[in-house]
Amino acid sequence: MLIRRIEKFLRDSGMPATKFGRLATNDPRFVLDLRMGREPRHATKSRVEHFMNTYRENAGAR
């Protein structure tokens, strides 16, 4: 489930939910909406997964 992966990412990275939403989808309410039951489209899910993977790769390179 996407929201669980995002919540783990937020805990591990220390990133606020609104910043994540802004960076990943240009929507600061994205995580809040997911917590309230929003179901994103497949393309949005792919974009969010790509953002998290890229962020982890770049954080590991530091």
C-alpha positions in Angstrom: 0.0 0.0 0.0 1.4 3.4 -1.1 0.6 5.3 2.1 2.5 2.8 4.3 5.6 3.2 2.1 5.3 7.0 2.2 4.9 7.0 6.0 8.0 4.8 6.4 9.9 7.2 4.0 8.8 10.2 6.0 10.0 8.6 9.3 13.3 7.5 7.8 14.0 10.8 6.0 12.6 13.1 8.6 10.8 15.0 5.8 7.5 16.8 6.7 4.5 15.4 4.9 3.8 18.8 3.2 7.3 19.1 1.8 7.1 15.5 0.5 3.8 16.3 -1.3 5.2 19.5 -2.8 8.4 17.8 -4.1 6.8 14.5 -5.3 3.5 15.8 -6.7 3.4 19.6 -6.5 0.5 19.1 -4.0 1.3 19.9 -0.3 -1.9 18.2 0.8 -1.1 14.9 -1.0 -0.1 12.9 2.1 -3.0 14.3 4.1 -5.4 13.3 1.4 -4.0 9.8 1.2 -4.4 9.5 5.0 -8.0 10.5 4.5 -8.6 7.8 1.9 -7.6 9.3 -1.4 -6.6 6.8 -4.1 -4.1 8.2 -6.5 -4.0 7.3 -10.2 -1.4 4.8 -11.4 0.8 7.5 -13.0 0.8 9.4 -9.7 1.8 6.3 -7.8 4.7 5.7 -10.2 5.8 9.3 -9.9 5.8 9.1 -6.1 7.7 5.8 -6.1 10.3 7.3 -8.5 10.7 10.3 -6.2 11.3 8.2 -3.1 13.8 5.9 -4.9 15.7 8.8 -6.4 15.7 10.7 -3.0 17.2 7.6 -1.2 19.8 7.1 -3.9 20.9 10.7 -3.7 20.9 10.7 0.1 23.0 7.6 0.1 25.6 9.2 -2.2 26.3 12.0 0.3 
